[in-house]
Amino acid sequence: MFIQPWDATLGEAEWQTWIADGHDFGQLSVNGLPGQPPTVVPTHFTCDDRHLLIHLARPNPVWKAIEHDQNVVFTVIGDYAFIPGPWRAKADTPPTDGVPTSYYAAVQFACRAGIVDEPGAKAELLRRQLAHFQPDGDHAPVAVDQPPYGRMLSGIRGLRLEVTEVRAKFKYDDHKPVEHRTSVADRLTERGQGLDVPTARQQLRRLDRIGPWKP
């Protein structure tokens, strides 16, 4: 992932807060077996210190690729929107001379994958995930010897991804003047399609960070 200086994260606290703010779905990318393309799996995940926790169905073809190469990447993308060219045109130029772009936030975790197969360890992984996704505890106990989860554990395998590097990008025209970014955020809020509103929030949140960029 290419990151311009003005798109770089403010630090660990920024991307960690962004992940914790409901961005818990991403794509697991695994190197393919010789002669095959990489395998990409969309899935929910939870964070556990410097690890990401995932579980997938045992028949998933990703397992052979992971057993061949434990180096994987997990990518989370959100708060994205297409920005039309006229919105970015300079004041002294025709609107049609503006160049469109994409705004988005992305966090990429480079990881070493560890497969979790022991039933008790898988149950613990599921308990940690449910504590995140169903914090009210409105689910049956997750135990090896109790239904419904006990009999289903054999059908899944767990993944404990040890994070070795994090690359985070917040691409919201931070190299442009504050007035420009404020105008685009207002336009996004007014358009209100897809993720326009959360995209505008990200842009406004970073207004006092930098801009216009000076190398």
QUIWODA-V512917 format. One record per helix or strand of 3 or more residues. SS is the DSSP state (hx for helix, st for strand). FROM is the first residue (numbers start at 1). TO is the last residue. If there is no record, write none. Layout:
((SS FROM TO) (SS FROM TO))
This chain:
((hx 5 7) (hx 12 20) (st 25 30) (st 39 44) (st 46 48) (st 51 57) (hx 62 68) (st 71 83) (hx 85 88) (hx 95 97) (st 101 116) (hx 119 133) (hx 149 155) (st 156 171) (hx 178 191) (hx 196 205))
